[in-house]
Amino acid sequence: MQTVQAAAVLPTVLREPLERYLSQRELVVEEIRLRTGRPMTVASGGKEWAVLHKGSALIPDHKVMQDTLAAATGHSRYAVQEELAQGWCVLRGGHRLGICGEAVLDGQRVTGFRAVSSLNLRIAREHLNCASPLLALLGQARTGLLLGGLPGTGKTTLLRDAVRQLSDVLLQRIGLVDERGEVAACENGTPALDVGLHTDVITGAPKETGLYMLLRTMAPDWLAVDEVSSPADAEALIQAAYSGVRLLATVHLSDPEDLNRRPVYRKLISGGFFEQLVMLHPDRQLTVERIPYD
């Protein structure tokens, strides 16, 4: 269902052969990749397969790439200009389209793409109860919990279900800053994905702004954010922690030692704002590390 929803932005010339191809295979599709002049592929389990139609690969041309981007932006790139400037846009259902090509610049700032060379359609999936192994950690947490791993290991999916279970199982009030709209996938202000009955969501705002707003207006027990990456993100989390809320956040890590190697994360862990690191691995296994490390 999620793959069909995400693939709705593809032109018919790609979408229908893709649906037939997938109907004959048991693949949990994680990404659909389009590259101008090269075969369209689907990614699953860390591997890519060329999508075949009548024995031949499907080769997107320039028009197909432009049509896909137009559909993804609702034929109004201006409406999602800020997202496009960062190389992506979020689709209905929380799916994400990554974009590469010839950038249009305003000074040093990217404002869009004149020609598109690659599109990466990442499929958002709900995995209800995938955070159940974390319930004890969440219930005992005094400060916060970090979810770390490489891109594609399921951090956002795990965060979504952890927020849901904090809300509906542990009966906590959660403030979620969903900057890119991938966690809750709000449509007209209402989450399309299940983040719990006691969760308040701010979508589209920078993390540092959204955290302060939720803290002032919603009296949360927990604050949750996806992809802490900048000093401003870290500083906002620290200030929130000083106000007594607990924190749940995801970070890009290749291994636990990255927390000490990267200045943005070092400040978070040295202050005791997070007690445990849950490390997600490419094989979808979870390991738990105490912070700070021995």
N, C-alpha and C positions, 0 to 999 in steps of 0.2 A: 504493500500500500504506500509506504513512504517513497519508494523508488518511483512509482507511477506518479505520485504527486510532484516530486521534484522534477521528473522528466517532462512535465507539462510545458516547460519553457522551450523545449527542443522543437525545431520544425518537424513537420510530419515525415519528411524524408529521412530523418534520423530516428524519430520517436517510435514509429511503427515497427521498423526492423529491430530496434533495440528491445521492444516489448516481446516480439516473437523469439528473439535470441534468448532472453532471460527466461521465458516460459519453458524452455527446453533444458534449463540448467538449474541446479540448486545452489545459487550464489547469494550470499548476503552482501549486496552491493554497498560499498562504502563511498565510492567516488565514480563519477562519469567524467572522463577527460576528453576534451576536444582540442586538437592542434591543427591549425590550418595546413592543408596539404598532406596530412599524415593520418593514419587510421584512428578512428574513435575507439577508446578503450574503456573498460570498466575495471575498477580495482576492488579486490576483496582479499582479506587476509595477507596484505602486504604484497600481492601480486597483481599484475595487469594482464588483461586478455583483450585482444582485438575483437570488436564486435563484427561478426560476419553476416552478410546478407547474400543468399544464394551462392555461398562459397567465396565471396569477395569481401574485402574490408570496406567499411564506409569511410570515405575521405571527405571531411568538411572543407568547403571552400570559403572564400572571404565572405560571400553573401550569407551563407549559413551561420557563420560566426556572428555577423552583425545582427541577423534576425534573432538569434538566441539571446544576445545581450539586450536587444530591444524588448523582447518578451519579458526578460528577467527584471527590467527596470520599468515595466508598465508603459513602455514607449515614451518615457519622460525621464531622461538621464538627469535633468536638473533636479528632480525630486529626491534623487539619491546621490547627489553630487559629492557630499561629504564621504559617503561610503566608497564611491568609485575612486575618490582621491587616494584612498588607502588600498586600492586594488581588489575590492570585493563588494558584493551587495548581498543582502539577506532576502530570501524568498519566503513566500507563504509556507508555514509549517516549520520554520527555523532552518531550512536548508540554506546553504551558503555557496555563492558562485564566486570563485577566485578568478582574477583577470590578469593577463599579461599582454603586452603589445607595445605599440609606439605611443608613449605618453605625451599628453599635452600639458605644457608648463605655463604657470603664471609666476614669473620669477623663478624661485626654487621650489614652488609648490605644484604638485601634480593636481590637475583639475579634471582629468579624464583620459580617454584613450582615443587616438585618431584611427588607429588600425589595431585590430585584435588578433593576436597570434595563438593564444592558449586560453582555454576556459576549463576550470576544475569545479564540477558540481559535487559538493560534499553533502551526503545524505544524512539528515538528522533522524535519529531513532530513539524512541522511548524503550528502555529496558526496565520495566517496573520490578522493584525489589532487588535490583543489582547492587544497591547500597546496603542491603540487609547485614552483610558482614561487618559494617561500620557502626551499627546501632549502639553497641556497647561503648565504643570509643566516643561517639557523639553524646551519649547519655552521661558519660563521666567527665567530659571535657570541662575544664575550668577557664580556658582561654580560647583556643582555636585548633582547627585541623586543616592541614594543607594536603591537597591532592596534586601529585606531581607525576610527570611522565613526558614522553616525546609526543609530537603531533600524531594524531591518529590512534592513540592508545585508549581513548574513551573517557578522557577527563570530563568533558562537558556532559556526557551522558551520565556519568557517576555523580557529578555535582547535582544535576537535575533531580535524580532520585534521592540523593541525600537530603536535599531541601524538602522534597515531598515527605520523606519519612520523619524528618525533624518536625514538620508541621503536623502530620496526620497520625503518627505513631507516638512521638514524644511530646506532642501538644505544645510546641514552642511557636512563638511569633517570629517570622523570618522576614527580613528585608532583603530583597534580591535586586542587585543592579545588573540588568541585562543589557549591557551597552550595545551589543551587536544584534540583539534579538534572537540569539540562537538557543538560549536556555528555555525560556517560556514560550517563545514564538507568539507574542501577543498580537491579536488582530482586533482593532478598534478598542484597545486597552484591556482585552480579556485574553488570558493565557490559552493558547491552543494546545499546549502540552501541559501535562499534569505536574504542577509544582506545589500542590497542597492547598488546603482550605484556609490556612492561617498565614499565607505568604503574600506579601505586598511587593509589587514589581514596578520598578522604574526602567523603562526601555529607552534607548537612544541617547541617554545622557552619559558624559564621561564618568568613569568610575568614581573619581574624587568628588565630583559634584553630586552624583546620585547617593553616595554614602552619607554625605552630610545632610542631604534632604531627608533621607529615610530616618536617620538618627534623630533629627529635630521633630519630625512629624508623625512617625509611626510607632515609637516606643518599642523597637524590636528586641527580642532576646538574642537573636543571631543576625549577623549581616553576611551575605554571601555574594561573591563576585567570581567571574570567570576570567582567567588569563591576566594575572597581575604581571605587569611588564615594565612599568615606569616608576621613577622615584615618586611622582605625584600619587600613583596608585598606592604605593607602600606607605607614604606619609599619611594618606587618608585613612588607611587601615589602622595605623598606629594611633591616630587621634581618636578613632572610633573605639579602639580597645581601652583607651584611657577613660572612656565614658562607661565602661562596664559591660559592653556587649561582647558576645563570643563571635569568633570569626571562622568562616569557611571559604576557602579560596583555592583556585587551581593555578599552577605554575608550570612553565616548560622546563623540564629537567631531563638530562641524559642519565644522571645517577644522583644519589643523595648528596654527594660532595659538591654538586653545583650550587647548593644553598650557601656554602661558604665561599665558593669561587666568585659569585656574582654579587657586587655591592648592593644591588637593589634588594636581594633576598637576605643578605647577611644582616642588614639592619633589622629585618623582621624577626629573625630567629635569635639574634643576640639580645633582644629586648624581652624575650619570653612570651611573645604574643601568640605563638603556636606551640602546642605541646607535642603533637605527633605529625609525622609525614606518612601519608599513604602513597606508596609508589606503584604506578600502573606500568605494566610491562607489555611488550608487543604481543605476547601470547595471552593477554588479558588476565594474567595472574596479578594478585595484589600482595604487597609486602608492607609491613608497618615498621617504621623507624621512630625511635624516641628523639626528640629535639630538646637540648643540643645533643650531638653525638658524643659517645665516649671516645 
